């Protein structure tokens, strides 16, 4: 299967193309586009007044205010700019589950990679900039933010050439990224989040501290969510390969699902408290439905706040 056919699935793209992905907070852009910038300029949308100082362009004097106050004031406007979107794709070994998928089943890695490619396509189409970071214990690949449609092919080629490996470790990685990325962008994390929860929450806090809008797309396999195993089975660690457990899964199912529910609840609550959009996505879901539902819900919520 060609790269474009694998990651740019037409049935996904056709359903999300009409939706907007807008940052919840004011974003800093670098070329003219759709989104508001905190930088004041002389554009199209009025923002505020400020006192006139020698050297200001007299074309921007508000003469109505002068007539009332007998003082000169300059009209300032908010510049319209595009978003800087940073797709952060988890490339750790656990994302390669299942190791031997059926022909109609995707690994978590392929599912998350296709989500990332679909979002990149949407964002570039609406003239926003998008970049990519592949990570596990460290940054493995990083592509700068670009609005070029040609950059989509580089983004997908980078994903296609990558093989998941190593562990997920965000304790130092997320704070490092939060400090290095230009502030007030949109960070989209696509991961199974199988790492220390305290480290994860601390990393998310750092992104919010640097004024980034954050989306967490929590990608998990149907097996992880449902634990459908019945016969005696040996579980092997994917990130800790020395770990093996031979057990009766039926005796573990109740306690496993309880622990999983607690894990998801803790992450979801942390995201809610940090004003981060969180979505749990199962690889058993049709991708176009999962992505369209999330984007539509996000767009509706933002418009209701406006």
WOBEL-V451960 format. One record per residue. N is the residue number from 1. RES is the residue in one small letter. OMEGA is omega in radians with two decimals (999 if undefined). D_CENTER is the distance of its C-alpha to the mean C-alpha in whole Angstrom. Layout:
BEGIN
n: (N;N)
res: (RES;RES)
omega: (OMEGA;OMEGA)
d_center: (D_CENTER;D_CENTER)
END
This chain:
BEGIN
n: (1;2;3;4;5;6;7;8;9;10;11;12;13;14;15;16;17;18;19;20;21;22;23;24;25;26;27;28;29;30;31;32;33;34;35;36;37;38;39;40;41;42;43;44;45;46;47;48;49;50;51;52;53;54;55;56;57;58;59;60;61;62;63;64;65;66;67;68;69;70;71;72;73;74;75;76;77;78;79;80;81;82;83;84;85;86;87;88;89;90;91;92;93;94;95;96;97;98;99;100;101;102;103;104;105;106;107;108;109;110;111;112;113;114;115;116;117;118;119;120;121;122;123;124;125;126;127;128;129;130;131;132;133;134;135;136;137;138;139;140;141;142;143;144;145;146;147;148;149;150;151;152;153;154;155;156;157;158;159;160;161;162;163;164;165;166;167;168;169;170;171;172;173;174;175;176;177;178;179;180;181;182;183;184;185;186;187;188;189;190;191;192;193;194;195;196;197;198;199;200;201;202;203;204;205;206;207;208;209;210;211;212;213;214;215;216;217;218;219;220;221;222;223;224;225;226;227;228;229;230;231;232;233;234;235;236;237;238;239;240;241;242;243;244;245;246;247;248;249;250;251;252;253;254;255;256;257;258;259;260;261;262;263;264;265;266;267;268;269;270;271;272;273;274;275;276;277;278;279;280;281;282;283;284;285;286;287;288;289;290;291;292;293;294;295;296;297;298;299;300;301;302;303;304;305;306)
res: (x;x;x;x;x;x;x;x;x;x;x;x;x;x;x;x;x;x;x;x;x;x;x;x;x;x;x;x;x;x;x;x;x;x;x;x;x;x;x;x;x;x;x;x;x;x;x;x;x;x;x;x;x;x;x;x;x;x;x;x;x;x;x;x;x;x;x;x;x;x;x;x;x;x;x;x;x;x;x;x;x;x;x;x;x;x;x;x;x;x;x;x;x;x;x;x;x;x;x;x;x;x;x;x;x;x;x;x;x;x;x;x;x;x;x;x;x;x;x;x;x;x;x;x;x;x;x;x;x;x;x;x;x;x;x;x;x;x;x;x;x;x;x;x;x;x;x;x;x;x;x;x;x;x;x;x;x;x;x;x;x;x;x;x;x;x;x;x;x;x;x;x;x;x;x;x;x;x;x;x;x;x;x;x;x;x;x;x;x;x;x;x;x;x;x;x;x;x;x;x;x;x;x;x;x;x;x;x;x;x;x;x;x;x;x;x;x;x;x;x;x;x;x;x;x;x;x;x;x;x;x;x;x;x;x;x;x;x;x;x;x;x;x;x;x;x;x;x;x;x;x;x;x;x;x;x;x;x;x;x;x;x;x;x;x;x;x;x;x;x;x;x;x;x;x;x;x;x;x;x;x;x;x;x;x;x;x;x;x;x;x;x;x;x;x;x;x;x;x;x;x;x;x;x;x;x)
omega: (-3.13;-3.14;-3.08;3.14;-3.09;-3.02;3.04;-3.08;-3.05;-3.09;3.06;-3.06;-3.08;-3.08;-3.13;-3.01;-3.08;-3.05;3.12;3.02;-3.06;3.09;3.11;-3.07;-3.13;-3.08;3.07;-3.14;-3.12;2.94;3.14;-3.10;-2.97;-2.82;-3.07;3.11;3.05;3.10;3.10;3.08;3.09;-3.08;-2.97;-3.03;-3.11;3.13;-3.06;3.02;2.93;-3.13;3.09;3.01;-3.14;-3.11;3.09;3.11;-3.07;3.10;-3.09;3.03;3.07;-3.05;3.10;3.11;3.11;-3.14;-3.12;-3.01;-3.10;3.07;-3.13;3.05;3.11;3.04;3.07;-3.10;3.07;-3.14;3.08;-3.07;3.12;3.09;2.89;-3.10;-3.13;3.08;-3.14;-3.00;-3.13;3.13;-3.14;-3.03;-3.10;3.10;3.13;3.13;-0.12;-3.06;-3.14;-3.07;3.00;-3.08;-3.12;-3.11;-3.14;2.96;3.08;3.13;-3.13;3.14;-3.13;3.12;3.11;3.03;-3.12;-3.14;3.13;3.10;3.13;3.12;-3.14;-3.06;3.13;3.12;3.13;3.00;3.00;3.12;-3.13;3.07;-3.04;2.99;3.02;-3.05;2.87;3.01;3.14;3.09;-3.14;3.09;3.10;3.11;-3.11;3.10;-3.14;3.04;-3.07;3.07;3.09;-3.13;3.10;-3.13;3.06;3.13;-3.11;3.11;3.10;3.10;-3.09;-3.08;-3.03;3.05;-3.13;3.13;3.11;-3.04;2.98;-3.13;-3.03;-3.04;3.11;-3.04;-3.10;3.06;3.10;3.13;-3.13;-3.13;-3.03;-3.14;3.04;-3.04;3.04;3.01;3.06;3.13;3.12;-3.11;3.11;-2.97;2.99;3.04;-3.12;3.12;3.13;-3.03;3.14;3.10;3.13;-3.11;3.10;3.11;3.10;3.09;-3.14;3.08;-3.14;3.12;3.11;2.97;3.06;2.87;-3.03;3.00;3.06;3.03;-3.03;-3.04;3.12;3.12;3.11;3.14;-3.13;-3.09;-3.05;-3.09;-3.00;-3.06;-3.12;-3.11;3.07;-2.97;3.07;3.08;3.13;3.11;3.11;3.10;3.04;-2.94;3.13;-3.10;3.08;3.13;3.05;-3.00;3.01;-3.03;-3.12;3.12;-3.11;-2.92;-3.09;-3.12;3.10;-3.11;3.09;3.12;3.11;3.13;3.12;3.12;-3.12;-3.14;-3.14;3.14;-3.12;-3.14;3.12;3.12;3.12;-3.14;-3.12;-3.09;3.10;3.07;-3.12;3.05;3.03;-3.07;3.09;3.11;3.08;3.12;2.95;-3.00;-3.13;3.12;-3.12;-3.07;3.13;3.13;-3.13;-3.10;3.13;3.12;3.14;-3.12;3.12;-3.13;-3.13;-3.14;3.13;3.11;-3.04;999)
d_center: (26;25;22;21;22;20;17;17;19;21;21;17;17;20;19;15;17;19;16;14;10;12;11;13;14;16;15;17;17;19;21;22;20;19;17;19;20;22;24;27;29;31;29;29;28;31;29;32;36;37;40;42;43;45;43;41;41;43;42;39;42;42;45;45;44;47;49;48;48;50;47;45;41;38;36;32;29;26;24;22;19;16;12;11;8;7;5;7;9;11;15;17;20;19;16;20;21;23;25;27;26;28;28;26;23;20;19;16;15;16;14;11;12;13;10;8;12;12;9;10;14;13;12;15;17;16;17;14;13;10;11;10;11;12;14;16;19;18;16;18;16;15;15;15;13;16;17;19;19;21;18;16;19;19;15;16;19;18;16;19;21;19;21;19;21;22;20;17;18;15;18;19;16;13;16;17;14;13;17;17;14;15;15;13;10;7;5;1;4;6;10;13;13;17;18;19;18;20;18;15;15;17;14;12;15;15;12;13;16;15;14;11;9;6;4;6;7;10;12;16;19;21;24;22;22;25;27;30;32;35;38;38;35;34;31;30;27;24;23;27;29;32;31;33;34;37;37;37;34;36;37;33;31;32;31;28;26;27;26;22;23;23;20;18;19;19;15;15;18;16;13;15;17;15;14;10;9;10;10;13;13;16;17;20;19;19;16;16;17;14;12;15;15;12;11;15;15;12;15;18;17;16;19;21;21;22)
END
